[in-house]
Amino acid sequence: MSEITAEMAKALVAENERLFKLLERMVDQMLPLEEIEDLPGYSRVLTAEVLLAERDKLKAENESLRNDAERYRWLRANQFDALEIMEKFVGEQMEYVTDEELDDAIDAAIISPENP
């Protein structure tokens, strides 16, 4: 077995350091970053908790938008039923009807057994 010389040891240490720096750059490229407000050009690594919270927020927003789209499509396809809903609220002074009350009325009509 041959002995390791000082030059060989230095070369191995240098190669180890080079590979470690390469690995660090590769990992840095894979981590999601978020810009730091008020510090242009600087960013920080996003934690899994931050990413999961953002995902949950986007999922909730997506669900809300899907519900709104479903209501719109139902209103467009069921114009006469929509008019009946509106007439019900006109008797209750439409200006006092909340968005939630109107959404609830449309949702109830959508799941109604009489709905085609």
C-alpha angles and dihedrals in degrees: 000000000000123000123245111242125213089253091053091049091050090048091050092048090049091049090048091052091047092051092046091053090048090051091049091053091049092050091046090054091053098050117091112242133204123202114243111238114243091014107086113201094022126102140171134216114262115233123227090249092056092048093048092049091050090048092051091048091051092047091053092047090048091051091050091050091048090053091050091049091049091051091049093050091047092050091049093048096041104041096155092051088047090054090053090053091049092047090054090056095042087064087055094051104264094224090072096049112107124222089246092054091051092046090050091051092050091046090051091051091049093055094038114122088231090060108108 
